[in-house]
Amino acid sequence: MPEMRFHIRWPDGTRETCYSPSLVIKDHLAVGQDYPLDEFVALSRLALGIASDRVRARYGFSCGRAQAQLARIEEGARRQEPGTVHVESFED
């Protein structure tokens, strides 16, 4: 499966590189867009869930790295004040 990384900027200005085991993230997030924090988390949860399901369908097990990335996103969001997450770039 084609894995990818996506680069974000949290509301506090910190940057993070995130992982997806599938290009499906591009169906849910767009480069240059700002997303309210809660919406970003929800879209990430949806996209990484789909990506993990694709891994399960192909290999018979879900993607632990996608689940770990979602946990990091959820934890990062808990540390933020309300604001927007900016999607800076995709890296295939």
C-alpha positions in Angstrom: 0.0 0.0 0.0 1.3 3.5 -0.7 2.0 5.1 2.6 2.4 8.8 3.1 3.1 11.6 5.5 1.2 14.8 6.0 2.6 17.9 7.7 0.4 20.0 10.0 0.7 23.1 12.2 -1.2 23.0 15.5 -3.0 26.1 16.8 -0.1 26.9 19.1 2.2 27.1 16.0 4.1 23.8 16.6 4.5 21.6 13.5 4.1 17.8 13.3 4.7 15.2 10.7 1.9 12.6 10.7 1.8 9.1 9.1 -0.9 7.4 7.0 -0.6 3.9 5.6 -2.8 4.9 2.7 -3.3 7.9 0.4 -6.9 8.1 1.7 -5.9 11.1 3.9 -6.0 13.2 0.7 -9.7 12.4 0.4 -10.4 14.0 3.8 -7.8 16.8 4.2 -6.5 19.4 1.8 -3.1 21.1 1.6 -3.4 24.8 2.6 -6.6 24.4 4.5 -7.3 25.3 8.1 -9.6 23.0 10.1 -11.1 23.8 13.4 -9.4 21.6 16.0 -12.3 19.2 16.6 -13.0 18.9 12.9 -9.4 18.0 12.2 -9.4 15.3 14.8 -12.7 13.9 13.5 -11.4 13.9 9.9 -8.1 12.3 10.9 -10.0 9.6 12.9 -12.2 8.9 9.8 -9.3 8.8 7.3 -6.9 6.8 9.5 -9.7 4.4 10.3 -10.4 3.8 6.6 -6.6 3.4 6.0 -6.3 0.9 8.8 -9.3 -1.0 7.4 -7.6 -1.2 4.0 -4.6 -2.7 5.6 -6.8 -5.2 7.4 -8.5 -6.1 4.1 -5.2 -6.7 2.4 -3.1 -8.2 5.1 -5.5 -9.6 7.6 -4.7 -7.2 10.5 -5.3 -3.5 11.2 -2.5 -1.0 11.0 -0.9 -0.4 14.4 1.0 2.7 13.0 -2.3 4.3 11.9 -3.8 3.6 15.3 -0.7 5.1 17.0 -0.8 8.1 14.8 -4.4 8.7 15.7 -3.6 8.5 19.4 -0.8 11.1 18.9 -3.2 13.4 17.1 -5.9 13.0 19.8 -3.3 13.6 22.5 -1.9 16.6 20.7 -5.3 18.1 20.3 -6.0 17.8 24.1 -2.9 20.0 24.7 -4.2 22.7 22.4 -6.3 25.8 23.0 -9.3 26.1 20.6 -8.1 27.1 17.2 -7.4 25.8 13.8 -5.0 23.1 12.4 -3.3 24.0 9.2 -2.4 21.3 6.7 0.9 22.4 5.3 1.8 19.6 2.8 1.6 15.9 1.8 4.6 13.7 1.2 4.0 10.5 -0.8 
